[in-house]
Amino acid sequence: MKPINDNDLEQLSAYIDGELSDSERRFFQKRLANDEALRACCERAWIASSVLKSQPFQLMPADSAERICAQCDAPSVRFRQPLRLVASFGALALVAALGYQLLLPSDTAPPTLAQQSEARPAAVAAEPGPRVAKTGKPAAAAVSVTGSGIRESAGPVQDTDLRVADGNDPSQFELNESTRAKSWPKSGQDMGDYVVRHNEMIGANANSGLVSYAQILAEPEQDPSTPAGQDKELDTQ
Amino acid sequence: MGEHELDGELVQRAKAGDKSAFDLLVRKYQHRIAAVVSRFVRDYGDCQDVVQDSFIRAYKSLPGFRGDSQFYTWMYRIAVNTAKNHLAGKKRRPSSDVELEDAEFIDGGIYVQNNDTPEHELLREEIAKVVGRALDQLPDEIRQAITLREMEGLSYEEIADVMNSPVGTVRSRIFRAREAIDARLRPLYEQQRVRP
């Protein structure tokens, strides 16, 4: 690096004013790229220029330009974090899927799409958790709240239905008296299979007069102190 | 080639991957951008972070910069948005209501109220005083040349016409003026460098 002489400074002055010829400018830019002292001199001239033009400025630390340029090449933390999050969720989903496959009996054929869509309302009914959390009501009220939710969501399956159908733990249910006496499957998987079979049967015999599992839960014993329509109100809270 | 054309050339080189060109753009505008950001973000450390983030965002967005506006105006917008995002992240309101439309207003050379700390306000005043004193002590022809260049924005050729001097002489006078100013500014700037 050559020491800065008067000629350099004169060129620098003309450079920042855009008054160098093309060849002079190209040559000087190469010098600037390789001479930190000359670049610092250039920066001070710009600060002085701001002062003379009465432009507002706030002095940044002297090495800030170097730090900024060094950061420009570094991968952005902001972009890395979501990617890491997506990767974590992906890994989690993979592990859950593998675990589910391992728990399935080997002779069980995967349900058809039609079977899956029929099983969904029951699965929704089997998971009151999110709605309880949403309404903030005690578990005893959850069945009726969930029930009206099923009634309203009967028809095409919505994304929101899929969202609440994730878990399937019947132990969270507070059952009413008419259903408490029944013998229930012992494990969560058995419960799921039972629900699917039940819905298949009703789907195949629409005029059989049988009541679906979803309907059973949708119509619990009505508390006379609860005015009609309160369920709907709770559901939308 | 004027000052804005020079910026345009630096942008083109930076787009082509010339980091030293972007370094020059940062050196040229960071102090002015810091002044803009300081109107939104009171804390000096946060302000520096926002300025840094703004330039990094600008660098990553350079391929999309078509050059319809001046680099500084574009940079100003990025800085304001980055500052607002920073405040939104901290759930704070801007400390003033400076908006994008103020870019030209600020470029016009009018100081708006600043929320700087007393220490930085003092430093800025000191720099302004040093530059002002250096200007006052210049010989008349040199002071006139730099004044016409910096305050009136005339080209060397126009100044040569006004002063009835050759362009080479004008170039030399402007350089002498900058040299004298820099001799006074450098110690202050280097003092800032060692500041924690």
Interface residues (C-beta under 8 A of the other chain):
Chain A: D6 L9 E10 L12 S13 A14 Y15 I16 D17 G18 E19 L20 R25 Q29 L32 A33 R39 C41 C42 E43 R44 A45 W46 I47 A48 S49 S50 V51 L52 K53 S54 Q55 P56 F57 Q58 L59 M60 P61 A62 D63 S64 A65 E66 R67 I68 C69 Q71 C72 D73 S76
Chain B: M1 G2 E3 E5 L6 R13 D18 K19 S20 A21 F22 D23 L24 V26 R27 K28 Q30 H31 R32 A34 A35 V36 V37 S38 C47 Q48 V51 Q52 F55 I56 Y59 K60 I106 D107 G109 I110 Y111 V112 N114 D116 H120 L123 R124 I127 A128 V131 G132 L135 I146 T147 R149 E150 M151 S155 Y156 R171 S172 I174 F175 R178 E179 I181 D182 L185 R186 Y189 E190 Q192 R193 R195
